[in-house]
Amino acid sequence: MLYGVLLRLDVAAWLSLSIATLAGAMLSVFAATFWRRLAIAAGFPLSLLISGSVALPAWAWLLPLLLVAIVYPMNAWRDAPLFPTPSSALIGLAERAPLAHGARILDAGCGLGDGLIALRAAYPAATLFGVEWSWPLRGLTALRCPWARITQGDMWKTDWSQYDMVYLFQRPETMPRAVEKARAELRSGCWLVSLEFLAEELKPTAQLNNVDGKPVWLYRAPFK
């Protein structure tokens, strides 16, 4: 619809395609699963290409791919491609991992902010931080979570030593890297919290099981 409106306004076809694709990519972040987000983000340009209903120069078809890559940068896919934290996953976390008033909590790879929202419910008196590689997602998270401090950057280059808790929802393949970083940077008494995936190298301090198939593993430094 947006594409057709832009064409009727005499906007160039390649620019209309780019604007419509970007709008779809931005809206896709609200879908429930990663594959639905990808289908929404890439669906319009792919359907237009298959239909052959518009003649565009070959280079114009690279623009939709570039726009989707901006929202979903490839290096972030190697970590965890926008898996949201279930709203009930962190219920009871404060009882298992008590923190002082004003404690600093980092959501490492905060995506669209679902983890931050769950952390705020668990620790309403904490100071919340998020780091996200994708700048469009960082902007949307800042809008959703104005009470948190959101930065655009690499979670692996962020200094974890300044936080009392680091929360992450990664993949099994990246958990050893998270363990190595936590061992090197988290201060004694601070927490590493992982949704779903176990840190095989560490012994859990506690565990939550609020969502089927998505346990929450708690580890307190110094790690065993």
Order of alpha helices (4+ residues) and beta strands (2+ residues): alpha-alpha-alpha-alpha-alpha-alpha-beta-alpha-beta-alpha-beta-beta-alpha-beta-beta-beta
